[in-house]
């Protein structure tokens, strides 16, 4: 009887891996590969990148998955290459060519066209997308040759900047709200110029406050020895750095982790500036090789109300377990 190798035991990891996704990988396949390389129990990504696109894809492990929604809702920055004069079935390089036209446009005409798409605009989602209708993603209908009516959505183009034009390729930089389809933006720019277009290349350079700086490719991660990969993870609160911080004492932290609302004014805790979402920490002493030091442990997130009340929102399970021991 053939021997079987023992099943690999996944380990609990908490943190964020900043991945620079390569061309050809779906976001889900990249996540599965990274999860296997990290030998992690639980992982999720923060919004998809099409297989032909590259760039920042933050991968969340363990407790960080609780806070992935913040990056899903965050603004994104892209550099896009738009192929003017050619339309495709998918709006990008993965589709079949529908039409090819000559291109004779000036930089001034391009700038005029770009101006139409800055600010708050309406955008019709593409048929080749994961949006669902009657439980099925739109791309399944599209592959079957079925086109459905789609309602235009409100999106915001914070910045649409001309970078370069070497006919027929137009390169732009885009900073946009969640839910924006850069493929559709490229097609709409081509339509405004009267020549049609599709997206030739797309690179995401920023998600929220996270940039390409510090990102790793899957090839680079594979080349790193297994026991040296875990330190590459950014901390869970790296997803939350745009929110004000509230630091609690041990007794208040215990109450917070039990789901109790805290009136910070009465407790003498320094108040955050403004109201809204905050990240909450326990400040405690830690004795290590370098002696005693003060460290801050993330407890979770909360809503801080204008009447001085801190209302628990999402709690870190490891902090919860420690408080019960």
C-alpha positions in Angstrom: 0.0 0.0 0.0 1.4 3.4 -1.0 2.3 5.7 1.8 0.6 9.1 2.0 2.3 12.2 3.1 0.8 13.8 6.3 -1.7 16.5 5.8 -0.2 19.9 6.2 -1.5 21.8 9.2 -2.4 25.4 8.5 -1.4 28.0 11.1 -3.3 31.0 12.3 -1.8 34.2 10.9 -3.0 37.7 11.4 -1.8 40.5 9.1 -1.7 41.9 5.6 0.4 40.9 2.7 0.8 43.6 0.1 0.8 41.7 -3.2 1.9 43.1 -6.6 -0.3 40.9 -8.7 1.1 39.9 -12.1 -0.6 39.6 -15.4 -2.5 36.3 -15.9 -3.5 35.7 -12.3 -7.1 36.1 -11.2 -7.4 37.8 -7.7 -8.8 34.5 -6.3 -6.0 32.3 -7.7 -3.4 34.8 -6.4 -5.0 34.6 -3.0 -5.1 30.8 -3.0 -1.4 30.7 -4.0 -0.4 33.2 -1.3 -2.4 31.4 1.3 -0.6 28.2 0.5 2.8 29.9 0.5 2.0 31.4 3.9 0.5 28.1 5.2 -2.4 30.3 6.6 -5.7 29.1 7.9 -7.8 32.0 6.8 -7.4 34.6 4.1 -9.3 37.0 1.9 -8.6 39.8 -0.6 -9.8 43.4 -0.7 -11.4 43.8 -4.1 -10.6 42.1 -7.4 -8.2 42.9 -10.2 -8.9 41.5 -13.6 -6.4 38.9 -14.8 -4.9 41.3 -17.4 -4.3 43.9 -14.7 -1.4 44.2 -12.3 -0.6 46.0 -9.1 -1.6 46.5 -5.5 -3.8 43.6 -4.2 -3.8 43.6 -0.4 -4.4 40.1 1.0 -5.8 39.8 4.5 -5.0 37.0 6.9 -6.8 35.9 10.0 -8.1 38.9 12.1 -7.3 41.3 9.2 -10.2 39.9 7.2 -12.6 41.6 9.6 -11.4 45.0 8.3 -11.1 44.2 4.6 -14.3 46.1 3.9 -12.5 49.4 4.6 -10.3 48.8 1.6 -13.2 47.7 -0.5 -14.8 51.1 0.1 -11.5 53.0 -0.3 -10.5 55.1 -3.3 -8.2 53.5 -5.8 -5.4 54.8 -8.1 -4.6 53.3 -11.5 -2.4 53.9 -14.5 -4.2 52.8 -17.6 -3.2 52.4 -21.3 -6.1 52.9 -23.6 -5.9 51.6 -27.1 -7.8 54.1 -29.2 -9.5 53.1 -32.4 -10.3 49.5 -31.5 -13.2 48.1 -29.5 -13.5 44.6 -28.0 -16.3 42.5 -26.6 -15.0 42.8 -23.0 -13.6 46.4 -23.2 -10.1 45.1 -22.6 -7.4 42.9 -24.3 -9.1 39.6 -23.3 -12.1 40.1 -25.6 -12.5 39.7 -29.3 -12.1 42.7 -31.6 -15.4 44.2 -32.6 -14.3 47.1 -34.8 -11.1 49.0 -35.8 -11.1 52.6 -36.9 -8.5 55.1 -37.9 -7.3 57.5 -35.1 -6.6 61.1 -35.8 -6.8 63.1 -32.5 -4.7 65.8 -31.0 -3.6 66.2 -27.4 -6.1 69.2 -27.1 -8.9 66.9 -28.2 -7.9 64.3 -25.7 -7.8 66.8 -22.9 -11.2 68.0 -23.8 -12.5 64.5 -23.8 -10.9 63.7 -20.4 -12.5 66.8 -18.9 -16.0 65.2 -19.5 -15.2 62.4 -17.1 -13.8 64.3 -14.1 -15.9 64.6 -10.9 -19.2 62.8 -10.3 -20.3 60.8 -13.3 -22.7 58.1 -14.3 -21.3 54.8 -15.4 -23.0 51.7 -16.8 -21.4 48.5 -15.5 -20.1 46.2 -18.2 -21.7 42.9 -19.1 -18.4 41.2 -18.5 -18.4 41.8 -14.7 -19.1 39.8 -11.6 -22.3 41.8 -10.7 -25.2 39.4 -10.3 -28.6 39.3 -11.8 -31.0 36.6 -10.6 -28.1 34.9 -8.8 -25.9 34.7 -11.9 -22.9 37.0 -12.6 -23.4 39.2 -15.7 -20.4 37.6 -17.4 -22.3 34.3 -17.7 -25.1 36.0 -19.6 -22.5 37.8 -21.8 -20.7 34.5 -22.6 -24.1 33.1 -23.7 -24.6 36.1 -26.0 -27.2 37.7 -23.8 -27.1 41.5 -23.1 -29.1 42.7 -20.2 -30.2 46.3 -19.3 -28.0 47.7 -16.6 -28.7 50.8 -14.5 -26.1 53.5 -14.6 -24.3 54.0 -11.2 -22.9 57.1 -9.6 -19.1 57.0 -9.3 -16.5 59.8 -8.7 -13.4 60.4 -10.7 -11.3 62.4 -8.4 -8.4 62.7 -10.8 -8.1 61.9 -14.5 -4.6 62.9 -15.7 -3.0 62.8 -19.1 0.4 61.1 -19.0 1.4 60.3 -22.6 0.0 59.7 -26.0 1.8 57.6 -28.6 -0.8 56.8 -31.2 -2.9 54.8 -30.8 -2.0 54.3 -27.1 -3.2 56.9 -24.5 -1.8 56.6 -21.0 -3.7 58.2 -18.1 -3.7 58.2 -14.3 -7.0 57.8 -12.5 -8.0 58.2 -8.9 -11.6 57.0 -8.4 -14.2 56.0 -6.0 -15.2 52.4 -5.3 -17.3 50.7 -8.0 -15.5 52.5 -10.9 -14.8 50.3 -13.9 -11.7 51.6 -15.6 -12.5 49.4 -18.7 -15.8 51.3 -19.1 -14.0 54.6 -18.5 -11.5 53.7 -21.3 -14.4 52.8 -23.7 -16.3 56.0 -22.8 -13.2 58.1 -23.5 -12.9 56.4 -26.9 -16.5 57.1 -27.7 -16.1 60.7 -26.7 -13.2 61.0 -29.2 -15.3 59.3 -31.9 -12.9 56.4 -32.5 -13.8 53.8 -29.9 -11.3 52.2 -27.5 -10.5 49.4 -25.2 -8.2 49.0 -22.2 -4.7 47.7 -23.3 -3.1 47.6 -19.8 -4.0 48.5 -16.3 -1.9 48.8 -13.2 -3.3 49.6 -9.7 -0.8 51.7 -7.8 -2.7 52.5 -4.7 -5.6 51.2 -2.6 -6.7 53.7 0.1 -3.4 54.7 1.7 -1.5 51.5 0.7 0.8 51.8 -2.3 3.2 49.7 -4.4 5.9 50.5 -1.9 6.6 47.3 0.0 4.5 45.1 -2.3 5.8 41.6 -3.3 5.1 39.5 -6.3 4.2 35.9 -5.9 7.5 34.9 -7.6 9.4 36.9 -5.0 7.4 35.4 -2.1 8.0 31.9 -3.4 11.8 32.5 -3.5 11.8 33.5 0.2 12.4 30.7 2.7 9.2 29.6 4.3 10.3 30.5 7.8 11.1 34.0 6.7 7.7 34.8 5.1 5.6 35.5 8.2 7.6 38.7 9.2 6.7 40.1 5.8 3.1 40.6 6.9 2.1 44.1 7.9 0.1 44.5 11.1 -3.7 44.2 11.2 -4.0 47.9 12.0 -2.1 48.8 8.8 -5.6 48.7 7.3 -6.9 51.3 9.8 -4.3 54.0 9.9 -6.6 56.6 8.4 -8.8 56.5 11.5 -8.1 58.3 14.7 -6.8 56.2 17.6 -8.3 55.8 21.1 -6.1 54.3 23.8 -7.7 52.6 26.8 -6.5 51.5 30.2 -6.8 47.8 31.2 -10.1 48.1 33.0 -11.7 50.1 30.2 -10.3 47.6 27.6 -12.0 44.8 29.5 -15.4 46.6 29.4 -14.9 47.5 25.7 -14.2 43.8 24.8 -17.4 42.8 26.6 -19.3 45.1 24.2 -19.9 47.9 26.6 -20.3 51.5 25.5 -17.8 53.8 27.2 -18.4 57.5 28.0 -14.8 58.7 27.4 -15.3 62.1 29.0 -16.2 60.5 32.3 -13.3 58.1 32.1 -10.7 60.8 31.5 -9.6 59.2 28.2 -8.1 61.7 25.6 -10.8 62.2 23.0 -10.2 61.7 19.2 -10.7 64.6 16.9 -14.1 64.6 15.4 -16.6 61.8 15.4 -17.0 58.6 13.4 -14.9 55.4 13.1 -11.9 55.0 15.3 -9.3 52.3 16.1 -9.1 51.2 19.7 -6.0 50.1 21.6 -5.0 48.8 25.0 -1.8 50.4 26.3 0.2 47.9 28.4 3.7 47.2 29.6 5.8 44.5 27.9 9.0 43.1 29.3 11.4 41.9 26.7 15.2 41.6 26.1 15.6 45.4 25.9 13.8 45.8 29.2 10.3 47.1 29.9 8.5 49.0 27.2 5.0 50.3 26.6 3.1 48.7 23.7 -0.3 49.2 22.2 -2.5 46.2 21.3 -5.3 46.6 18.8 -8.6 45.8 20.3 -10.8 46.6 17.3 -12.8 49.4 15.9 -15.6 51.5 17.3 -17.9 54.5 16.5 -17.2 57.6 18.5 -20.3 59.8 18.9 -20.5 63.5 19.3 -21.8 63.1 22.8 -18.6 61.4 23.9 -19.6 57.7 23.7 -17.4 55.0 22.3 -19.5 52.2 20.8 -17.7 48.9 20.0 -17.9 47.8 16.4 -15.5 45.0 15.3 -13.4 43.3 17.9 -10.1 41.4 17.5 -10.7 37.8 18.6 -7.2 37.3 20.0 -7.7 40.3 22.2 -11.0 38.9 23.3 -9.5 35.5 24.2 -6.7 37.1 26.2 -9.2 39.2 28.1 -11.1 36.0 29.1 -8.0 34.2 30.3 
